[in-house]
Amino acid sequence: MSQLFSPFKLGPVTLPNRIVVAPMCQYSAVDGTPGDWHVQHWMQLGMSGAGLVMVEATGVEPIGRISHACLGIYSDENETAIARILAAARKVSPDGTKYGIQIAHAGRKGSTHVPWKGGKWLASGENPWQTAAPSAVPFSDGGPPPAALDAAGMKRVTDAFCQAAKRALRAGFEVIELHSAHGYLLHEFVSPLSNLRTDTYGGTPENRLRFPMEVARAVREVVPRTAVLGARITGTDWADGGLTADDAVAHAAALKAAGFDYVCVTGGGVVPNMKIALGPGYQVPFAAKVRAETGIATRAVGLIAEPAQAEEIIASGKADMVALARAFLDDPRWPWHAAEKLGASVPVPPQYARAAAAQWPGAAMVRPKPA
């Protein structure tokens, strides 16, 4: 029996399988509010058969976005539109599909153009905003310096995360995920490459973890135990002097003690000049170490593309779940095809059932089985 397609109890909910759609920024919102693009995007991911669909990094306040086009969950308009589109996605999803949202603050990496317009910092006439960070150090040479958060600023951000979590629950999500990776605000506090503070929020690993854990505990207080609460954390900064897998273990252990249900272990993004050892499953070892040393439910990510590869990660105990991102953009039916190859099954909408291998001879032509 395929382990990839086996159910998994994640905190208070049960996922129908171990496949997760990773959160992927779409840069297609207006003042944080999703629109038609998100309707088709969430619906096609929902019908994919993945056990859990995670919605993109979603700003907890306007200056917490990466760009003007990023999704947000800081207003009634945002919340209403998200709830409407989520309900539409559920209508085409197999029974048991769960939905989660990643709540985030971009920190010093905010106030930029969307990637396909160069991703550069917004100029003075382009409605830029003052970004926030643990220290007034730009992300890159020549970049705009962020404002170092003071006590009032940290309280504002904490409150924004809590309000975002409440809105997400009202909108209908079963899973809430804190984004503490990829060089955004919470990660900026944890990493010694971006946190140069000399107060109780900087210096030692324990101090650098202090503010992210204050946010984590505050969000745990407002998220009932009937919902899943997790975090995306950093397995490595991929840079000299940065975070390592040992730091990920400490972070995961602290989250577990705070009542979190899972972590997703990723890496990089806090500095522009990374030294990434890129290859299939290149970040899986970090997830495996966290799982082995903390026992918290763990999700692996990073160039996981082949069904046999995903199956091996789960079957060998390296992770409890696997997250795929660009693989789903390339093939929104990835779980259908993986099930065919692994001898498993996932529900297929009856409107599309005649394209399944059992009913369409052409499947053998476009999806030949490995020799």
Secondary structure in CASP SS format (residue, H / E / C, confidence):
PFRMAT SS
TARGET T0000
AUTHOR 0000-0000-0000
METHOD secondary structure of the structure
MODEL  1
M C 1.00
S C 1.00
Q C 1.00
L C 1.00
F C 1.00
S C 1.00
P C 1.00
F E 1.00
K E 1.00
L E 1.00
G C 1.00
P C 1.00
V E 1.00
T E 1.00
L E 1.00
P C 1.00
N C 1.00
R C 1.00
I E 1.00
V E 1.00
V E 1.00
A C 1.00
P C 1.00
M C 1.00
C C 1.00
Q C 1.00
Y C 1.00
S C 1.00
A C 1.00
V E 1.00
D C 1.00
G C 1.00
T E 1.00
P C 1.00
G C 1.00
D H 1.00
W H 1.00
H H 1.00
V H 1.00
Q H 1.00
H H 1.00
W H 1.00
M H 1.00
Q H 1.00
L H 1.00
G H 1.00
M C 1.00
S C 1.00
G C 1.00
A C 1.00
G C 1.00
L E 1.00
V E 1.00
M E 1.00
V E 1.00
E E 1.00
A E 1.00
T E 1.00
G E 1.00
V C 1.00
E C 1.00
P H 1.00
I H 1.00
G H 1.00
R C 1.00
I C 1.00
S E 1.00
H C 1.00
A C 1.00
C C 1.00
L C 1.00
G E 1.00
I C 1.00
Y C 1.00
S C 1.00
D H 1.00
E H 1.00
N H 1.00
E H 1.00
T H 1.00
A H 1.00
I H 1.00
A H 1.00
R H 1.00
I H 1.00
L H 1.00
A H 1.00
A H 1.00
A H 1.00
R H 1.00
K H 1.00
V H 1.00
S C 1.00
P C 1.00
D C 1.00
G C 1.00
T C 1.00
K E 1.00
Y E 1.00
G E 1.00
I E 1.00
Q E 1.00
I E 1.00
A E 1.00
H C 1.00
A C 1.00
G H 1.00
R H 1.00
K H 1.00
G C 1.00
S C 1.00
T E 1.00
H C 1.00
V C 1.00
P H 1.00
W H 1.00
K H 1.00
G C 1.00
G C 1.00
K C 1.00
W E 1.00
L C 1.00
A C 1.00
S C 1.00
G C 1.00
E C 1.00
N C 1.00
P C 1.00
W C 1.00
Q C 1.00
T C 1.00
A E 1.00
A E 1.00
P C 1.00
S C 1.00
A C 1.00
V C 1.00
P C 1.00
F C 1.00
S C 1.00
D C 1.00
G C 1.00
G C 1.00
P C 1.00
P C 1.00
P C 1.00
A E 1.00
A E 1.00
L C 1.00
D C 1.00
A H 1.00
A H 1.00
G H 1.00
M H 1.00
K H 1.00
R H 1.00
V H 1.00
T H 1.00
D H 1.00
A H 1.00
F H 1.00
C H 1.00
Q H 1.00
A H 1.00
A H 1.00
K H 1.00
R H 1.00
A H 1.00
L H 1.00
R H 1.00
A H 1.00
G C 1.00
F C 1.00
E C 1.00
V E 1.00
I E 1.00
E E 1.00
L E 1.00
H E 1.00
S C 1.00
A C 1.00
H C 1.00
G C 1.00
Y C 1.00
L H 1.00
L H 1.00
H H 1.00
E H 1.00
F H 1.00
V H 1.00
S C 1.00
P C 1.00
L C 1.00
S C 1.00
N C 1.00
L C 1.00
R C 1.00
T C 1.00
D C 1.00
T C 1.00
Y C 1.00
G C 1.00
G C 1.00
T C 1.00
P H 1.00
E H 1.00
N H 1.00
R H 1.00
L H 1.00
R H 1.00
F H 1.00
P H 1.00
M H 1.00
E H 1.00
V H 1.00
A H 1.00
R H 1.00
A H 1.00
V H 1.00
R H 1.00
E H 1.00
V H 1.00
V C 1.00
P C 1.00
R C 1.00
T C 1.00
A C 1.00
V E 1.00
L E 1.00
G E 1.00
A E 1.00
R E 1.00
I E 1.00
T E 1.00
G C 1.00
T C 1.00
D C 1.00
W C 1.00
A C 1.00
D C 1.00
G C 1.00
G C 1.00
L C 1.00
T C 1.00
A H 1.00
D H 1.00
D H 1.00
A H 1.00
V H 1.00
A H 1.00
H H 1.00
A H 1.00
A H 1.00
A H 1.00
L H 1.00
K H 1.00
A H 1.00
A C 1.00
G C 1.00
F C 1.00
D C 1.00
Y E 1.00
V E 1.00
C E 1.00
V E 1.00
T E 1.00
G C 1.00
G C 1.00
G C 1.00
V C 1.00
V C 1.00
P C 1.00
N C 1.00
M C 1.00
K C 1.00
I C 1.00
A C 1.00
L C 1.00
G C 1.00
P C 1.00
G C 1.00
Y C 1.00
Q C 1.00
V H 1.00
P H 1.00
F H 1.00
A H 1.00
A H 1.00
K H 1.00
V H 1.00
R H 1.00
A H 1.00
E H 1.00
T H 1.00
G C 1.00
I C 1.00
A E 1.00
T E 1.00
R E 1.00
A E 1.00
V E 1.00
G C 1.00
L C 1.00
I C 1.00
A C 1.00
E C 1.00
P H 1.00
A H 1.00
Q H 1.00
A H 1.00
E H 1.00
E H 1.00
I H 1.00
I H 1.00
A H 1.00
S C 1.00
G C 1.00
K C 1.00
A C 1.00
D C 1.00
M E 1.00
V E 1.00
A E 1.00
L E 1.00
A C 1.00
R H 1.00
A H 1.00
F H 1.00
L H 1.00
D H 1.00
D C 1.00
P C 1.00
R C 1.00
W H 1.00
P H 1.00
W H 1.00
H H 1.00
A H 1.00
A H 1.00
E H 1.00
K H 1.00
L H 1.00
G C 1.00
A C 1.00
S C 1.00
V C 1.00
P C 1.00
V C 1.00
P C 1.00
P C 1.00
Q C 1.00
Y C 1.00
A H 1.00
R H 1.00
A H 1.00
A C 1.00
A C 1.00
A C 1.00
Q C 1.00
W C 1.00
P C 1.00
G C 1.00
A H 1.00
A H 1.00
M H 1.00
V H 1.00
R C 1.00
P C 1.00
K C 1.00
P C 1.00
A C 1.00
END
